[in-house]
């Protein structure tokens, strides 16, 4: 089994945000009782869904839960920004679905106790590879790993790029939507929220990322569970 290590810059960031993500994890546990498999997605790439996925998984692991972090974003994986690994160990989900690897060969240990990672695999994945996320094979995979681990955190493609995340959410117990403060337009956020709710899994809420709010309470990284509300109508000038 391959060994992955957090790159030093990410390890430092994890320590700085540890308390915040512990609060996010507790909120997820409270709102998503009995939810073991959790999809994390966003409207657009670059909003921080992989950062949230990683830190949420680490929080569960720190609490003593056997946790699997699954990279299902084969077409736009960002895991190489967070983990260092030997160059030859680049197989993962895509290779498993292609029949090139066994599941036991692609689940990687990490330097964090109780946390293992299932990488996306081949970086040159085409649409056919991504279509596998919508297949019965993926559903069976989620069912299998949910029996092996206390929690499975699934980093999926951004929902604005298609319905991959919503389809994957059908196979999970719950979903979380990550939004970058000041970047995501409200109508797109509401559309993504509706798609996730229609998947049939529990929608746990929105993680507002990179928000400048009450640093004593949340730090500079955001607040969990921000409601999506209509803005009050602007008053006309007198």
N, C-alpha and C positions, 0 to 999 in steps of 0.2 A: 504494500500500500504506500503510495507516494506521500511525502510530507510537505505541507505548505506552511510558509511563515509569513506573518504580516510584515510588510515593508516598514522600516523604522518610522517614516513620517506618518503612516497610518496608525501605528501603534501608539504614537504620542497623541494623535487626535482622538483615538478611542478612549484613552485615559481622561482627556479633558471633557469628554461628553458622556462619560460613564453614568453619572447620576441622572442625567436627563433621560437617557435611553432606558435606565432602570424604571423610571416613572412611566415611560411609554409602554414598556413590557407589562408592568402591573395593570395599566389601563386596558391593554389587550387581553390580559387574563381575566379581568373583571367583566369586560363587555363581551368577550368571546369565550365564555365558559364552554369547556369540552371541545374547543377548536384546536386541533393539532396541526393542521396543514394550512398555512397562511400565505396567500399571494401578496406580493408588494409590487405595485406598478405606478406609473405616472402618465400624464397626458403626453408629454414630449420627452425626448432624450435629454440628459443633462440636468434634470431637476433634483437629482440626489437619491433616486430609488435604490441604487446599489449600496450607497452609504447607509441608508436606513435599513436595508435588508441585513447587511453585515452587522451593524451595531445592535439591531434587535436580536439577531441570532446569538451574538456574543453575550447579550444580557441574559437570555435564557440559559446559556451555557454556564455563566457565572453563578446563576441561581441553582446549579446542580442538575439541570435537565439535559438529557442526551439530545443533542440538536444537530440537524442536518441543514446546511445552507446549500440550496440547489440553484445553480445558474441556468435558467431556462431561456436566457436572452442570447441565443446562439449567434444571431446576426449582428449583435452590437454589444458583445460582452465587455464589461469593464473590470472584470475580476483581476486581470493582470496588473491593474493599478493598485490593487490592495494586497495581493499575495505574490510572493516570489517562489519559484519552483524550478527544478532542473528543466532545461530546454527540451529534453526528450519526453518529459511527462506532460504532454499536452492533449491527452485523450480525455473524453468525457461523454456527455449525454448524446451528442450526435453520433459518436462512434459506437455507443451502446445500441442505439436504434438501428444502426447500419449493420449490426451483427459482428463488429470488429473487436468488441471488448465485452468482458463480463462485468456485471454490476460491481462485484467485489474488487475488480481491478481499477475502477475509475473513482471510487469514493476515497477521498484523500484525508488523512489525518492532518491536524494543524497544531501549532504551538499553543493553542488555547484549549485548556482542559474541557472535555465534554462537547467539543465542536468538531464536526467533520464537514467536508465540502465535496459536492458533486459538481465539477466544472462543466461548462458547456461543451468543451472539446474543440474539434477542428474549427479554426477561425474563418475558413473559407466556406462556411455553411451557406447553401443556397436556399431558395424558397421551399424546395422539396424537403429540406431538413427541418425548416420551421413548421411545415405542414404536419410533421410528426407530432408536434405539440397538441394537435387537435385530434390525434388518433387514439384508438383504444389502447395501443401500446403505452402511451403516456399515462392514461388513466390507470392502467394496471401497475405502472411504475410507482405512481403516487400512493396507490393502495398498499403496495409492498413496503415502501420505505416508512409509511406511517405506522406500520406494525413493528418496525425496528427502532424507531426513535420517538422520544416524547414530543418533540416539535420539529416540523419541517417548514423552513422559511424559503419561499420560492420567488426568486428575482426574475420577473417576466419582461417581455418586450413592452415598450410604452404603448398604452392603449390607443393613442392617437395615430399610431402607425398601422393600425388594423385591429382586428378583433382577437388577436392572439391572447392577450391578457384576460379578456372576458371569457374566452373559451377555456383557458387554463383554470380560471377561477371556478368553472363548473366542477372541476375535479378536486377542488380544495374546500376546506371547511369555511374559510373566511378570506376577506381581502382588505387591503389597506391602500389608499391612494396618496401618493406623495406629490405635493405641489410646491414649486418655488415661489416664495413671496414676491409679489410685484411683477411676476413673469407670466403666469398662467392666466389666460382670460377666463372669466367666470363661466361663460356659456360652454366652453370646452370642458371645464372642470365638472360642471353639472352633467354634461353628456356622458363623460367617462364614469361618473358616479352612478348614473342610471344604468349604463351597460353592465357594470359590476353587480349592481343589485339584481338585474334581470338574469344574471348567471345562475341564481338560485342559492349561492353561498351567502353567508352573513357578511354584510358590509360594516367594518368596524370603525371607519372614519377616515379623516384626512390628516396627514402629517404635514404641517406647514413648515417648509424647510428654508433655512437662511433668513429667518424673520428677525428683525431688530425689535424684540419685545422684552421687557422686564428681565434684564440679564440676571438679576438675583434669583429669579424663579426658573428660568428656562435656559439661560445661556444664549449664545448668538445663533443657535441652530434651529430654533423653531418651537412650535407648540403642537401637541397631539390633540386630535379630535376637534379641530376647529370646525364649527358648523358652516354649512353653505347656505347663506341667507340672501334674500333679495336686498339690494341697496335701497335706502329711502330715497324718494324722489327729491331732486334738487329744487330748492325754493327759487322762484323767479326773482329778479332784481326789482326793487321798489323804485 
